[in-house]
């Protein structure tokens, strides 16, 4: 199972899209803070 993460980064917010086996499994936004981004990615895409 392969997971891919797409990030659309701006100064305030980052849009996140997570795909698994070619299908989007989660899409959301969070503040553009490295610690918050890492936490969201670990929670939503544990196999990356």
Secondary structure as UniProt FT lines:
FT   STRAND          3..9
FT   STRAND          13..20
FT   TURN            21..22
FT   STRAND          23..31
FT   HELIX           34..44
FT   TURN            46..47
//
